[in-house]
Amino acid sequence: MWRKALATALSVALTATCSLAAPDPPKCKGNSKLVGDCFTVHGRMREGNGSPPIRIWRIGTDRLLGVGVPGEDDPDVAWVPDEIYKKLDDDHQVFADFVVCPLTRQTEDAMQLVCVESATRVVRAVIPAQKKES
C-alpha cells in the first residue's frame, strides 16, 4: 500500500517539475514580429563589430542582412540556430544557403534585419588575415 502511495507521489512530483521547465524560445519562422515571408539566400555569415554583430552577405550583391545575437538582442526571437552560431568566432565564417525571415522591410538605405530559421550546405571557413575586421 505504501509503495503505491510513494509511486503516486513521485509521479505527481515529476509531472509538476516537468511542467515548470522554461519554454523553448520562439522559433524564427512563425514569429509574430515577422514582416514578410521567409526566403532562402546563399551567403556568408560573419561576426563583427557594430550593430547588429552578425551579418550575412548575400553573395553576388552588395547587400548585407543583419542578424542579432541569440538571447541578447531580443529574447522573443530565436535569431540563429545554435548549431550554426557555434561555428562562428573571430577566425571563422560560415557559407551556406540560409532560410531567413524578415524582421524589418528591405529599404535602399538601411540594413534589413532577419532571423535565421535554418541553413543547408553549411561550410565553416577560416577568415583570411587581411579580411578580418578590426
Buried (B, 14 or more C-beta within 10 A) or exposed (E): EEEEEEEEEEEEEEEEEEEEEEEEBBBBBEBEBBEEEBEBBBBBBBBBEEEBBBBBBBEEEEBBBBBBBBEEBBEEBBBBBEEBBEBBEEEBBBBBEBBBBBBBEEEEEEBBBBBBBBBEEBEBEEBEEEEEEE
